[in-house]
Amino acid sequence: MINELYSYIEPRSGAASKSGSSNGLQICIQPNLNVRGWQTEAGSMALKGYVALDDAYVIERLRAQGAFIAASTRMGELGFGLAGDTTGRAVQQDCDAALVTDAFGESRVIAALHGLLGFKPSHGVVSRRGLIGLIPSMESISVVAKKTGVVSSVLQAIVTPDDQDFSMMQSGLPNFSAPAVPAEEIKTVGVITEAVSLLDAAASKAFQKGLDQVSKKGYAVQKVTLPSFPLFRKAHQVIGSAEASSSAGKFDSVRYGPRASGTSNWNEMYLQTRAECFGTLLKCYLFQGGYIQFKDFEAFQDACRIRHRLVKEVETLFGKVDALALPTRRDATSPEKAETVEDIYDLFAMTLPANVLGTPAVSLPGFVDSDGVDLGLQLIAPRVRDRQLLEMAAALVG
């Protein structure tokens, strides 16, 4: 069953578990997460006709905790951009929460666009097994919901060790079932001056009003400086495009997906099929990554060094403040208008840092109103301080 919002709707049948952190919640997912027997096409012709053979680990965990996996939404091709994504509307109208793959800041921008909460966990605390991903070192399965309590319930279910995913932490995971001790609470918030300088006058004024509200809630807000801030975008684009090119290499249309006709050998079939199956926007990104992989690998190595440097510099900032604040969006640009790779990076300019750093981040509604448009208040905490960040979000919005 499908409609405008969903690529698949699961009929209600049987009784859910009577206990568990997610008992009774209706969860929708993007169609890049495996659910056994569901078409899992990730918004791409390259995966047309692919039906998942097993459940993703997070699906197993949610069902075990009493959640009902209700539907697959629609999404941008392999999660690159938000054109055509219906996740925000699905949470507004039907579902209690949605699982969203956040590689650029998707969960947070979706939340800002629809007056919701978007929470991206630290990289490595949620299993990626069963995810059709694009940028492995930067993407996290994230949660979009109306209330922090729902976000907490979902995270309690999915933040557990998975010994079959060697990219995730096996110990020291955030514990969402117990409150943070007072010494670990977030009390001071830093505002990066180099990020604020990228805002226009209206957005800057709206962001300052949002910070004033944070101050009134008892948090100390102070300015911090990070001259390297523009490098987040450059590092993400080089590393992200190279990883995406590598990740997409497996889609060859041999076992599923349409296959190009009129070719005389396997190599021609691969090339022609990939040319026909991927959309123009995604191909541009993959071309960039392919060039870096095969013609300019030194650029990838340099970007990784820059990434390491950014991690260290932000760790120094976290020695002065407990969290960082940014707007989620710079302006009211619609995701539907993002037609180039640069447009995509413009859209996610403020959310990229948390993906490069691997830190938790949350977008809150109702704080940054610019001429009637909610740009979202984004908060970033040190790695693995996810629980403390969510508690701060609860204190601010309830």
C-alpha positions as CSV (number, residue, x, y, z in Angstrom):
1,M,0.0,0.0,0.0
2,I,1.4,3.4,-1.0
3,N,0.3,7.0,-1.1
4,E,1.8,10.5,-1.5
5,L,3.6,10.4,1.9
6,Y,4.6,6.7,2.0
7,S,6.3,4.3,-0.3
8,Y,4.9,1.5,1.9
9,I,2.4,1.2,4.7
10,E,2.4,-1.9,7.0
11,P,-1.1,-3.2,7.8
12,R,-1.8,-3.4,11.6
13,S,-1.8,-7.0,12.7
14,G,-1.1,-8.8,15.9
15,A,-0.3,-7.4,19.3
16,A,2.8,-5.4,20.1
17,S,4.9,-6.1,23.2
18,K,3.2,-5.0,26.4
19,S,6.5,-3.7,27.8
20,G,9.6,-1.8,26.7
21,S,10.8,1.7,26.3
22,S,9.0,2.1,22.9
23,N,5.8,0.3,23.8
24,G,2.9,1.6,21.6
25,L,5.0,4.0,19.5
26,Q,4.3,4.2,15.8
27,I,7.6,4.6,14.0
28,C,8.1,5.4,10.3
29,I,11.4,5.0,8.6
30,Q,13.1,6.1,5.4
31,P,13.3,3.3,2.8
32,N,17.0,2.9,3.2
33,L,16.6,0.8,6.3
34,N,16.0,-2.9,5.8
35,V,12.7,-4.3,7.0
36,R,12.3,-7.9,6.0
37,G,9.8,-8.3,3.1
38,W,9.6,-4.5,2.4
39,Q,10.9,-2.9,-0.7
40,T,14.0,-0.9,0.3
41,E,14.8,1.2,-2.7
42,A,16.3,4.2,-0.9
43,G,14.7,6.6,-3.4
44,S,17.0,5.3,-6.2
45,M,16.3,3.6,-9.5
46,A,19.5,1.7,-8.9
47,L,17.7,-0.2,-6.1
48,K,14.4,-0.6,-7.9
49,G,12.8,-3.9,-7.0
50,Y,15.1,-4.7,-4.1
51,V,13.3,-6.4,-1.2
52,A,15.1,-6.6,2.2
53,L,15.9,-10.2,3.4
54,D,16.4,-9.3,7.0
55,D,15.5,-6.5,9.5
56,A,18.1,-3.8,10.3
57,Y,19.3,-4.0,13.9
58,V,17.5,-0.9,14.9
59,I,14.2,-2.4,13.6
60,E,14.8,-5.5,15.7
61,R,15.4,-3.4,18.8
62,L,12.4,-1.2,18.3
63,R,10.1,-4.2,17.8
64,A,11.6,-5.9,20.8
65,Q,10.7,-2.8,22.9
66,G,7.1,-2.7,21.7
67,A,7.2,-0.3,18.8
68,F,5.2,-0.7,15.6
69,I,7.1,-0.1,12.4
70,A,4.3,1.6,10.5
71,A,5.6,2.8,7.1
72,S,8.4,3.9,4.8
73,T,8.4,7.5,3.8
74,R,9.7,8.9,0.6
75,M,13.3,10.2,0.5
76,G,15.9,11.9,-1.7
77,E,18.1,9.6,-3.8
78,L,20.2,7.5,-1.4
79,G,19.6,10.3,1.1
80,F,21.5,12.9,-0.9
81,G,19.4,16.1,-0.3
82,L,15.8,16.5,0.9
83,A,14.0,17.0,-2.4
84,G,10.9,14.8,-2.3
85,D,11.5,13.8,1.4
86,T,8.2,13.3,3.2
87,T,9.5,12.4,6.7
88,G,8.6,15.6,8.4
89,R,5.0,15.6,7.2
90,A,4.7,11.9,8.2
91,V,5.7,12.8,11.8
92,Q,3.4,15.8,11.8
93,Q,0.4,13.9,10.6
94,D,0.7,10.2,11.6
95,C,3.8,8.8,13.3
96,D,5.2,9.4,16.8
97,A,8.7,9.4,15.5
98,A,10.8,8.7,12.4
99,L,14.3,7.2,11.8
100,V,16.3,9.4,9.5
101,T,19.8,8.9,8.2
102,D,21.7,12.0,9.1
103,A,24.9,12.5,7.0
104,F,24.7,16.2,6.3
105,G,22.2,17.3,8.9
106,E,19.0,15.8,7.5
107,S,17.3,15.0,10.7
108,R,17.9,18.5,12.1
109,V,16.9,20.4,8.9
110,I,13.7,18.2,8.6
111,A,12.9,19.1,12.2
112,A,13.5,22.9,11.6
113,L,11.3,22.8,8.4
114,H,8.3,21.2,10.2
115,G,8.5,22.5,13.8
116,L,9.8,19.2,15.2
117,L,12.8,17.9,17.2
118,G,15.6,16.3,15.4
119,F,18.3,14.4,17.3
120,K,21.5,13.1,15.8
121,P,23.4,10.7,18.2
122,S,27.1,10.5,18.4
123,H,28.6,8.5,15.5
124,G,29.1,4.9,16.5
125,V,26.5,4.6,19.3
126,V,23.7,3.3,17.0
127,S,24.3,0.2,14.8
128,R,24.3,0.9,11.1
129,R,23.7,-2.8,10.2
130,G,20.9,-3.0,7.7
131,L,21.3,0.6,6.5
132,I,21.8,1.4,2.9
133,G,24.2,4.3,3.6
134,L,26.2,6.8,1.6
135,I,28.9,8.3,3.8
136,P,29.8,5.7,6.4
137,S,32.1,7.8,8.6
138,M,29.7,10.7,9.0
139,E,26.1,9.3,8.9
140,S,24.1,8.3,12.0
141,I,20.6,6.8,12.3
142,S,18.8,9.7,13.9
143,V,15.3,10.5,15.4
144,V,12.7,13.1,14.4
145,A,9.7,13.5,16.8
146,K,7.4,16.0,18.4
147,K,8.6,15.5,22.0
148,T,11.9,14.8,23.7
149,G,10.2,12.0,25.7
150,V,9.6,10.1,22.5
151,V,13.2,10.7,21.3
152,S,14.4,9.4,24.6
153,S,12.2,6.3,24.3
154,V,13.5,5.5,20.8
155,L,17.1,6.0,21.8
156,Q,16.7,3.8,24.8
157,A,15.7,1.0,22.4
158,I,18.4,1.5,19.7
159,V,21.5,2.6,21.6
160,T,22.7,-0.9,22.4
161,P,25.8,-2.8,21.4
162,D,25.7,-4.8,18.1
163,D,28.6,-7.3,17.9
164,Q,27.9,-7.6,14.1
165,D,28.6,-3.9,13.4
166,F,32.3,-3.3,13.9
167,S,31.9,0.5,13.3
168,M,30.1,1.1,16.5
169,M,31.2,1.3,20.1
170,Q,30.8,-1.8,22.2
171,S,31.1,-0.2,25.6
172,G,30.7,3.3,27.1
173,L,27.4,3.9,25.3
174,P,25.1,6.7,26.5
175,N,22.5,5.5,29.0
176,F,19.2,7.1,28.3
177,S,17.3,5.3,31.0
178,A,19.1,7.2,33.9
179,P,19.4,10.9,34.4
180,A,22.8,12.6,34.2
181,V,24.6,13.3,37.5
182,P,24.7,17.1,38.3
183,A,28.4,17.3,37.5
184,E,27.8,16.2,34.0
185,E,24.9,18.5,33.2
186,I,25.2,21.1,30.4
187,K,25.4,24.6,32.0
188,T,27.4,26.8,29.6
189,V,26.8,27.3,25.9
190,G,29.3,28.7,23.4
191,V,28.4,30.6,20.3
192,I,31.0,30.4,17.5
193,T,31.5,34.0,16.2
194,E,32.7,32.7,12.8
195,A,29.5,30.9,12.3
196,V,27.3,33.8,13.3
197,S,29.2,36.0,10.8
198,L,27.8,33.8,8.0
199,L,24.2,34.9,8.8
200,D,22.3,37.7,7.2
201,A,21.0,40.5,9.4
202,A,17.6,39.1,9.9
203,A,18.8,35.6,10.8
204,S,21.5,37.0,13.1
205,K,18.9,39.0,15.0
206,A,16.6,36.0,15.3
207,F,19.4,33.8,16.5
208,Q,20.3,36.3,19.2
209,K,16.7,36.3,20.4
210,G,16.9,32.5,20.6
211,L,20.0,32.7,22.7
212,D,18.3,35.2,25.0
213,Q,15.6,32.6,25.6
214,V,18.3,30.0,26.4
215,S,19.9,32.5,28.9
216,K,16.5,33.0,30.6
217,K,16.3,29.2,31.2
218,G,19.4,29.5,33.3
219,Y,22.2,28.6,30.9
220,A,25.3,30.8,30.6
221,V,25.9,31.8,27.0
222,Q,29.3,33.1,25.8
223,K,31.1,33.8,22.6
224,V,33.9,31.5,21.5
225,T,36.1,31.7,18.4
226,L,36.9,29.0,15.8
227,P,38.8,30.5,12.9
228,S,38.8,27.1,11.1
229,F,35.0,26.9,10.9
230,P,34.8,27.3,7.1
231,L,36.9,24.1,6.8
232,F,34.0,22.0,8.0
233,R,32.3,22.4,4.7
234,K,35.5,21.7,2.7
235,A,36.4,18.6,4.7
236,H,32.9,17.2,4.5
237,Q,32.7,17.7,0.7
238,V,36.0,16.0,0.0
239,I,35.6,13.1,2.4
240,G,31.8,12.7,1.9
241,S,32.0,12.6,-1.9
242,A,34.8,10.1,-1.9
243,E,33.0,7.8,0.5
244,A,29.8,8.2,-1.4
245,S,31.5,7.2,-4.7
246,S,32.9,4.1,-3.0
247,S,29.6,3.2,-1.4
248,A,27.6,3.6,-4.6
249,G,30.0,1.3,-6.5
250,K,28.1,-1.8,-5.5
251,F,24.9,-0.8,-7.3
252,D,25.5,-2.7,-10.6
253,S,22.0,-3.8,-11.5
254,V,23.1,-7.4,-11.7
255,R,20.7,-8.7,-9.0
256,Y,18.2,-5.9,-8.8
257,G,17.4,-2.6,-10.5
258,P,16.9,-1.9,-14.2
259,R,19.6,-3.0,-16.6
260,A,20.7,-1.0,-19.6
261,S,20.0,-2.7,-22.9
262,G,22.0,-2.7,-26.2
263,T,25.4,-3.1,-24.6
264,S,27.9,-5.6,-25.9
265,N,29.8,-6.6,-22.7
266,W,29.6,-6.5,-18.9
267,N,31.7,-3.3,-18.6
268,E,29.5,-1.4,-21.0
269,M,26.5,-2.6,-19.1
270,Y,27.8,-1.4,-15.8
271,L,28.7,2.0,-17.2
272,Q,25.5,2.6,-19.1
273,T,23.3,1.2,-16.3
274,R,24.9,3.5,-13.7
275,A,24.5,6.5,-16.1
276,E,20.7,5.7,-16.5
277,C,20.0,4.7,-12.9
278,F,21.4,7.6,-10.9
279,G,19.9,11.1,-11.0
280,T,21.9,14.1,-12.2
281,L,22.4,15.7,-8.8
282,L,23.7,12.5,-7.2
283,K,25.9,11.7,-10.2
284,C,27.6,15.1,-9.9
285,Y,28.5,14.3,-6.3
286,L,29.7,10.8,-7.2
287,F,31.8,12.2,-10.1
288,Q,33.5,14.5,-7.6
289,G,34.2,11.6,-5.3
290,G,35.4,9.4,-8.1
291,Y,37.9,12.1,-9.2
292,I,39.2,12.4,-5.7
293,Q,39.5,8.6,-5.3
294,F,41.4,7.9,-8.5
295,K,43.0,11.2,-9.6
296,D,43.6,13.3,-6.5
297,F,43.7,11.0,-3.5
298,E,46.1,13.4,-1.8
299,A,43.1,15.8,-1.4
300,F,41.3,13.1,0.5
301,Q,44.3,12.5,2.8
302,D,44.5,16.3,3.4
303,A,40.8,16.5,4.2
304,C,41.2,13.7,6.8
305,R,44.1,15.6,8.4
306,I,41.9,18.7,8.5
307,R,39.1,16.7,10.0
308,H,41.5,15.5,12.8
309,R,42.6,19.1,13.4
310,L,39.0,20.3,13.6
311,V,38.2,17.5,16.2
312,K,41.1,18.7,18.4
313,E,40.2,22.4,18.1
314,V,36.6,21.7,19.1
315,E,37.7,19.5,22.0
316,T,39.6,22.6,23.2
317,L,36.4,24.6,22.9
318,F,34.5,22.0,25.0
319,G,37.1,22.6,27.7
320,K,35.6,26.1,28.0
321,V,31.9,25.4,27.4
322,D,29.6,22.4,27.7
323,A,27.8,22.8,24.4
324,L,27.8,24.9,21.2
325,A,24.8,26.7,19.7
326,L,24.2,27.3,16.0
327,P,21.1,28.0,14.0
328,T,20.0,24.9,12.1
329,R,19.5,26.8,8.9
330,R,20.9,30.1,7.6
331,D,17.8,31.1,5.7
332,A,14.4,30.0,4.4
333,T,15.7,28.3,1.2
334,S,13.5,25.3,0.3
335,P,15.3,21.9,-0.1
336,E,13.3,21.5,-3.3
337,K,15.4,24.3,-4.8
338,A,18.7,22.6,-4.2
339,E,19.7,21.6,-7.8
340,T,23.5,21.5,-7.5
341,V,26.1,20.0,-5.0
342,E,26.9,23.5,-3.9
343,D,23.2,24.1,-3.2
344,I,23.1,21.0,-1.0
345,Y,26.1,22.3,1.0
346,D,24.5,25.7,1.3
347,L,21.4,24.1,2.7
348,F,23.3,22.1,5.3
349,A,26.1,24.7,6.0
350,M,25.2,24.9,9.7
351,T,24.7,21.2,10.4
352,L,27.8,19.8,8.8
353,P,30.1,20.3,11.8
354,A,28.4,17.7,14.0
355,N,28.7,15.1,11.2
356,V,32.4,15.9,10.6
357,L,33.1,15.7,14.4
358,G,30.9,12.7,15.1
359,T,29.2,14.5,18.0
360,P,25.6,14.5,19.1
361,A,23.4,17.4,17.9
362,V,19.8,18.4,18.3
363,S,17.5,20.9,16.6
364,L,14.8,22.6,18.6
365,P,11.7,24.5,17.3
366,G,10.4,27.8,18.5
367,F,13.6,29.7,19.3
368,V,14.9,31.2,16.1
369,D,12.1,33.0,14.3
370,S,13.3,35.0,11.2
371,D,10.4,36.9,9.7
372,G,8.0,34.1,10.5
373,V,10.3,31.3,9.4
374,D,11.7,29.0,12.1
375,L,15.4,28.4,11.4
376,G,15.8,26.0,14.3
377,L,18.1,26.2,17.3
378,Q,20.9,23.6,17.0
379,L,22.9,22.5,20.0
380,I,26.0,20.4,19.8
381,A,27.6,18.5,22.8
382,P,30.9,16.6,23.2
383,R,31.0,13.1,21.8
384,V,29.0,10.5,23.8
385,R,27.3,13.2,25.9
386,D,24.1,12.4,24.1
387,R,22.0,11.9,27.3
388,Q,23.1,15.3,28.7
389,L,22.2,17.0,25.4
390,L,18.8,15.4,25.3
391,E,18.2,16.5,28.9
392,M,19.1,20.1,28.0
393,A,16.6,19.9,25.1
394,A,13.9,18.6,27.5
395,A,14.6,21.5,29.9
396,L,14.3,24.0,27.0
397,V,11.2,22.7,25.2
398,G,9.7,20.1,27.6
